[in-house]
């Protein structure tokens, strides 16, 4: 894959060497993400951050990543604040906004919408989630997190054992993660969901073709035993035609410390793309897991910044120029002890 000047729309664009290249750039950017050093390598560049669905981590981390590279961010956070509300097409919006931006990040509720937007854009576009289809940057940061967590136990991405738990039908983060994991060898995957929320058949076929060992179950305890990673996702109620239909699945697959202790290996890592649904009738990750050192959800969120920095650096062709503009920070980072 040639990153420079190109869109990032799907995990299908990546092979293992592309992932390794991205992760290598991310490793070099960690001091900048943690604010040990600063760079202005994208000074003068403008990111069009267009989010037509609610978002916290993805929107803020894309913006923060661009700022940390020295660039400026312009945002749209809902359809009602854009001319799409007046009937303007995505193609016209793309033509106009790509004249104001050097790169665009787009989230949109319709499957395939980012691809259509990118076809009309004059600058690179990064998919930040299109309906229930894909979320490539989430899969990349998830894989980066998995690799870092496994390395502490002297394991790697080949031979991974992972349980995917929750709404596997509509969870776009899960869809992209399945695609990226299919590129690795001897992966064992437990798919834990109610029958109605099972992984779509086309993705199951892709896993089978890639020789991923797949076990489907509705039983949480069965699915999370003998795995390296538990990846939990919430019920994607915004994808249901009737919100009441979503309610019957909420809370069915809730993980707490007692279930973890009884069924998991001591170093099993717990992940979640967030937001987790903390309402009492859902609570897919119980608060009593806060004290568990294997709860990696906040480390996972932090990794979103460095991965998205690496994506910007590669797409805009500055990955080799970052150290040339590096300098120490001028302020104190973090709280005093």
C-alpha positions in Angstrom: 0.0 0.0 0.0 1.2 3.5 -0.9 0.1 5.6 2.0 1.2 9.0 0.6 -1.6 11.0 -0.8 -4.2 8.2 -0.6 -7.4 7.5 1.2 -7.7 5.1 4.1 -11.2 3.6 3.7 -11.0 -0.1 4.6 -8.9 -2.6 6.3 -9.0 -4.5 3.0 -6.3 -2.0 1.8 -3.7 -3.3 4.3 -1.4 -6.3 4.2 0.9 -7.2 7.1 3.8 -5.2 5.8 1.6 -2.1 5.7 0.5 -2.7 9.3 4.1 -3.2 10.4 5.1 0.1 8.7 2.3 2.0 10.4 3.1 0.5 13.8 6.8 1.4 13.3 5.9 5.0 12.7 3.6 4.9 15.7 6.4 3.6 17.9 8.6 6.6 16.9 5.7 9.0 17.6 5.0 7.8 21.1 7.2 10.5 22.7 5.2 13.1 20.8 1.9 11.6 21.7 2.9 11.5 25.4 4.2 15.1 25.1 7.8 14.4 26.0 8.6 16.2 22.7 6.7 18.4 20.3 6.8 18.8 16.5 5.4 21.3 14.1 5.8 19.1 11.0 2.2 19.8 9.8 2.3 23.5 10.6 -0.1 25.2 8.2 -2.0 22.0 7.3 -5.8 21.9 7.8 -7.8 18.8 8.8 -11.5 18.8 8.0 -12.9 16.7 10.9 -16.5 15.8 9.7 -18.6 13.8 12.2 -22.2 13.2 11.2 -22.7 10.8 14.1 -22.0 11.2 17.8 -18.4 10.6 18.8 -16.1 11.3 21.7 -12.8 9.4 21.5 -12.6 9.1 17.7 -13.4 12.7 16.9 -11.2 14.2 19.7 -8.3 11.8 19.1 -8.2 12.5 15.4 -8.2 16.3 16.2 -5.6 16.0 18.9 -3.4 13.8 16.7 -3.4 16.4 14.0 -2.7 19.2 16.5 0.2 17.2 18.0 1.8 17.2 14.6 1.4 21.0 14.4 -1.7 21.1 12.2 -5.0 23.0 12.5 -8.5 21.4 12.8 -11.9 22.5 11.5 -14.9 20.5 12.6 -18.5 19.7 11.7 -20.2 17.7 14.4 -23.7 17.1 13.1 -25.7 17.0 9.8 -27.9 19.9 11.0 -24.9 22.3 11.1 -23.9 21.5 7.5 -25.5 22.1 4.1 -26.4 18.4 4.0 -29.4 19.5 6.0 -30.4 21.7 3.0 -30.2 18.8 0.6 -26.6 19.1 -0.6 -25.1 15.8 -1.8 -22.1 14.2 -0.2 -20.3 14.6 -3.5 -20.9 18.3 -3.6 -19.9 18.6 0.1 -16.7 16.7 -0.7 -15.8 18.9 -3.7 -16.2 22.0 -1.6 -14.6 21.0 1.7 -11.7 19.3 0.0 -10.9 22.8 -1.3 -10.6 24.0 2.3 -8.7 21.1 3.8 -5.5 19.1 3.2 -7.0 15.9 4.6 -10.5 15.0 5.7 -11.7 12.5 8.4 -15.4 11.5 7.9 -17.9 9.6 10.0 -21.3 9.0 8.5 -24.3 6.8 9.5 -24.7 5.1 6.0 -22.8 2.1 4.9 -20.5 3.0 2.0 -20.9 6.7 2.4 -17.3 7.5 3.1 -16.3 5.7 -0.2 -18.8 7.9 -2.1 -17.4 11.0 -0.4 -13.8 10.0 -1.2 -14.6 9.5 -4.9 -15.5 13.2 -5.1 -12.8 14.6 -2.8 -9.7 16.3 -4.0 -7.7 15.4 -0.9 -7.1 12.2 1.1 -10.1 10.9 3.2 -9.9 8.7 6.3 -12.9 6.6 7.2 -13.8 7.2 10.9 -16.8 4.8 10.6 -19.5 4.4 8.0 -22.7 2.9 9.5 -22.3 -0.7 10.5 -19.7 -1.3 7.8 -16.1 -0.5 8.9 -14.0 1.5 11.3 -10.4 1.0 10.1 -8.5 3.3 12.5 -10.2 1.6 15.4 -9.1 -1.8 14.2 -5.5 -0.5 13.8 -5.4 0.9 17.3 -7.0 -2.3 18.6 -4.4 -4.4 16.9 -1.6 -2.1 18.2 -3.0 -2.5 21.7 -3.2 -6.3 21.4 0.4 -6.5 20.2 1.7 -4.3 23.1 -0.4 -6.2 25.7 0.7 -9.6 24.3 4.4 -8.7 24.2 4.4 -8.3 28.0 3.6 -12.0 28.2 6.1 -12.9 25.4 3.3 -13.6 22.9 2.6 -12.2 19.4 -0.3 -11.7 17.0 0.2 -15.1 15.3 -1.4 -17.8 17.5 -3.7 -15.3 19.1 -6.7 -16.5 21.0 -9.5 -13.9 21.2 -13.1 -13.7 22.3 -15.3 -11.2 20.6 -18.3 -10.5 22.9 -21.6 -8.6 22.3 -23.2 -7.1 19.2 -21.2 -8.7 16.4 -23.9 -8.0 13.8 -23.8 -4.2 13.9 -20.5 -3.5 15.6 -18.3 -1.9 12.9 -15.2 -2.0 15.2 -15.6 -5.8 15.4 -16.1 -6.0 11.6 -12.8 -4.2 11.0 -11.0 -6.1 13.7 -12.1 -9.5 12.2 -10.7 -8.4 8.8 -7.3 -7.3 10.3 -7.0 -10.5 12.4 -7.6 -12.7 9.4 -4.2 -11.5 8.1 -2.4 -13.4 10.9 -1.6 -17.1 11.3 -3.3 -19.7 13.6 -5.8 -17.3 15.1 -8.5 -18.8 17.3 -11.7 -16.7 17.7 -14.6 -17.3 20.0 -17.7 -15.3 18.8 -20.0 -14.7 21.8 -23.3 -13.2 21.0 -27.1 -13.8 21.0 -28.1 -15.7 17.8 -29.8 -12.6 16.4 -26.6 -10.5 16.8 -24.1 -12.9 15.3 -21.3 -11.8 12.9 -22.5 -11.3 9.3 -22.1 -14.3 7.0 -19.7 -12.5 4.6 -17.3 -11.8 7.5 -17.6 -15.4 8.7 -16.8 -16.6 5.2 -13.7 -14.3 5.2 -12.5 -15.8 8.5 -13.0 -19.3 7.2 -11.2 -18.5 4.0 -8.3 -17.2 6.0 -8.2 -20.4 8.1 -9.2 -18.6 11.3 -10.5 -21.1 13.8 -14.0 -19.9 14.7 -16.3 -21.0 17.5 -19.8 -19.4 17.9 -21.6 -19.5 21.2 -24.2 -17.6 23.3 -22.5 -18.6 26.5 -20.1 -16.0 27.9 -18.3 -18.3 30.3 -17.6 -20.8 27.5 -16.4 -18.1 25.1 -13.9 -16.3 27.4 -12.1 -19.4 28.8 -8.6 -20.1 27.4 -8.2 -16.8 25.5 -5.5 -14.1 25.5 -7.9 -11.2 24.8 -11.6 -10.5 25.6 -12.9 -7.8 23.3 -16.4 -6.6 24.5 -18.7 -4.3 22.5 -22.0 -2.7 23.5 -25.3 -3.3 21.8 -25.4 -0.8 18.9 -28.9 0.4 19.6 -28.6 3.3 17.0 -28.5 0.6 14.2 -31.8 -0.9 15.2 -35.0 0.2 13.5 -36.8 -0.1 16.8 -35.0 0.9 19.9 -37.1 -1.5 21.9 -35.6 -4.4 20.0 -32.2 -3.4 21.2 -33.4 -3.4 24.8 -33.9 -7.2 24.9 -30.2 -7.8 24.3 -28.9 -5.2 26.8 -27.1 -6.8 29.8 -27.2 -10.3 28.4 -23.4 -10.6 28.2 -22.1 -8.6 31.2 -18.5 -9.3 32.4 -17.6 -8.7 36.1 -14.6 -9.7 38.2 -16.3 -12.8 39.6 -17.0 -14.2 36.1 -13.5 -13.2 35.0 -11.8 -14.9 38.0 -13.8 -18.1 37.5 -13.3 -18.5 33.8 -10.2 -16.6 32.6 -6.5 -17.2 32.6 -4.6 -14.8 35.0 -3.2 -12.6 32.2 -6.3 -12.4 30.0 -6.6 -8.8 28.7 -9.9 -7.0 28.6 -10.6 -4.6 25.8 -13.6 -2.5 24.6 -13.7 0.1 21.8 -15.8 2.4 24.0 -18.1 3.9 24.9 -19.2 1.1 27.2 -22.8 1.2 28.3 -22.6 1.8 32.1 -26.4 1.9 32.6 -27.5 -0.6 35.3 -29.5 -2.7 32.8 -26.5 -3.0 30.5 -23.1 -2.6 32.2 -21.2 -4.9 29.8 -18.0 -4.2 31.8 -18.8 -4.0 35.5 -17.2 -1.2 37.6 -15.6 -3.9 39.8 -13.1 -4.5 36.9 -11.5 -1.1 37.5 -9.0 -2.7 39.9 -8.1 -5.4 37.4 -4.6 -4.6 35.9 -5.6 -6.5 32.8 -8.4 -4.0 32.0 -6.8 -2.3 29.0 -9.6 -0.1 27.8 -8.0 3.2 28.7 -4.6 2.2 27.4 -6.5 1.2 24.3 -8.0 4.7 24.0 -4.6 6.3 24.5 -3.2 4.3 21.7 -5.8 5.9 19.4 -3.8 9.1 19.4 -0.4 7.6 18.3 -2.0 5.4 15.7 -3.9 8.3 14.2 -0.8 10.5 14.3 1.0 7.8 12.3 -1.8 7.6 9.8 -1.6 11.4 9.2 2.2 11.3 9.0 2.1 8.6 6.4 -0.7 9.9 4.3 0.7 13.4 4.2 4.3 12.1 3.6 6.0 13.6 6.6 7.0 10.5 8.5 10.7 11.1 7.8 10.6 14.8 8.8 9.2 14.6 12.3 12.5 14.4 14.2 13.9 17.4 12.3 11.3 19.7 13.9 11.3 18.0 17.3 11.9 20.1 20.5 11.2 19.8 24.2 7.8 20.8 25.7 7.5 24.1 27.5 5.0 23.0 30.1 4.6 20.4 32.8 2.6 17.3 31.7 0.3 15.5 34.2 -0.7 16.0 37.8 1.7 16.5 40.6 2.1 13.5 42.8 
